[in-house]
């Protein structure tokens, strides 16, 4: 997994345009089947220390990268942050928010620590038949990066059925909008973390977003969420 080569495969302007229009942008074939399987195997905890968290019954299992991401993933997240930071600053300017993000990921993590945010949020997830992940968003703390990454590490229809990745968008004085983000084995998607600016007749306004995974009907669904900011406190 070469971080620079992976990023250079994609059209950054096209990603920005899709994020502006929909609040997400799919990055097809980010990981080949071998890489996806290797990431899924990290859940056994032998190669990378992970902490397992089971939520409410029927919500599956989550495995957090408490000691930091493995080197290939860390390099990829770092490279992706550099691409997304200018978009993040543009979104904040359009939304009338004062926070601006530094160009380098390490500087952003330093800002997290100064704000008391030390709890890693990136994790792998495993959902079996009957499990689902309720609507949620990673919005804790002062330093919240407006984008995060989700990825699918197994094959729909072969390894599981159901388990669609869903986003909802809450618009002022309008019905909420639901979107199913199409993901295949090895695909990733950049999604809006909490909110995004939308142009209206009187300028830009903010719409709030959450994401979820629908009920898995059969098999086992393995996915990944990479979050750029840490949560408040420590795990």
RASUL-V296517 format. One record per pair of residues at least 12 apart in sequence whose C-alpha atoms are under 8 Angstrom apart, sorted by the first residue. I is the first residue (numbers start at 1). GAP is how many residues later the second one is. Records with the same first field share a line. If there is no record, write none. Layout:
I=GAP + GAP
//
This chain:
1=30 + 34 + 71
2=70 + 74
3=69 + 72 + 73 + 76
4=72 + 75
6=24 + 70
7=69 + 72 + 73
10=17
12=71
16=71
19=171 + 172 + 173
20=176 + 177 + 178
23=168 + 169 + 173
24=157 + 165 + 166 + 167 + 168
25=164 + 165 + 166
26=155 + 156 + 157 + 161 + 162 + 163 + 164
27=160 + 161 + 162 + 163
28=155 + 156 + 158 + 159 + 160
29=156 + 157 + 158 + 159
30=156 + 157 + 158
31=155 + 156
32=153 + 154
33=120 + 152 + 153
36=116 + 117 + 118 + 149 + 150
37=116 + 117
39=114
40=84 + 113 + 182 + 183
43=20 + 81
48=17 + 22
49=16 + 17 + 18
50=13 + 14 + 15 + 16 + 17
51=12 + 13 + 14 + 15
52=12
58=72 + 73 + 74
59=68 + 72 + 73 + 74 + 75
60=65 + 66 + 67 + 68 + 71 + 72 + 73
61=64 + 65 + 66
62=61 + 62 + 63 + 64
63=60 + 61 + 62
64=56 + 57 + 58 + 59 + 60
65=55 + 56 + 57 + 58
66=53 + 54 + 169
68=52
77=149 + 151
78=26 + 27
81=23 + 24 + 147
82=21 + 22 + 23
84=63
85=16 + 17 + 18
86=17
88=12 + 13 + 57 + 58 + 59
89=12
91=105 + 106
92=105
94=103 + 110
95=101 + 102 + 109 + 110 + 111
108=121
109=120 + 121
111=32
112=30 + 31 + 117 + 118
115=26 + 27 + 28
116=25 + 116 + 117
117=24 + 26 + 113 + 114 + 115 + 116 + 117
118=112 + 113 + 114 + 115 + 116 + 117
119=111 + 112 + 113 + 114 + 115 + 116
120=109 + 110 + 111 + 114 + 115
121=17 + 105 + 106 + 108 + 109 + 110
122=102 + 103 + 104 + 105 + 106
123=101 + 102 + 103
124=98 + 99 + 100 + 101
125=96 + 97 + 98 + 99
126=94 + 95 + 96 + 97
127=89 + 93 + 94 + 95
128=88 + 90 + 91 + 92 + 93
129=86 + 87 + 88 + 89 + 90 + 91
130=85 + 86 + 87 + 88
131=84 + 85
132=31 + 80 + 81 + 82 + 83 + 84
133=79 + 80 + 81 + 82
134=77 + 78 + 79 + 80
135=75 + 76 + 77 + 78
136=74 + 75 + 76
137=56 + 57 + 72 + 73 + 74
138=55 + 56 + 89 + 93
139=54 + 55 + 92
140=91 + 92
141=90 + 91
143=86
144=85
145=48 + 83 + 84
146=46 + 47 + 48 + 49 + 50
147=43 + 44 + 45 + 46 + 80 + 81
148=42 + 43 + 44 + 45 + 77 + 78 + 79 + 80
149=39 + 40 + 41 + 42 + 76 + 77 + 78
150=38 + 39 + 40 + 41 + 73 + 74 + 75 + 76
151=32 + 35 + 36 + 37 + 38 + 72 + 73 + 74
152=31 + 32 + 33 + 34 + 35 + 36 + 70 + 71 + 72
153=32 + 33 + 34 + 68 + 69 + 70 + 71
154=30 + 31 + 32 + 67 + 68 + 69
155=29 + 30
156=28 + 29
159=60 + 61 + 62
160=56 + 57 + 58 + 59 + 60 + 61
161=55 + 56 + 57 + 58
162=52 + 53 + 54 + 55 + 56
163=50 + 51 + 52 + 53 + 54 + 58
164=16 + 17 + 18 + 49 + 50 + 51
165=15 + 16 + 17 + 18 + 46 + 47 + 48 + 49
166=12 + 13 + 14 + 15 + 45 + 46 + 47 + 48
167=12 + 13 + 14 + 42 + 43 + 44 + 45
168=41 + 42 + 43
169=38 + 39 + 40 + 41
170=37 + 38 + 39
171=35 + 36 + 37
172=35
192=17
193=16 + 17
194=14 + 15 + 16
195=12 + 13 + 14
196=12 + 13
//
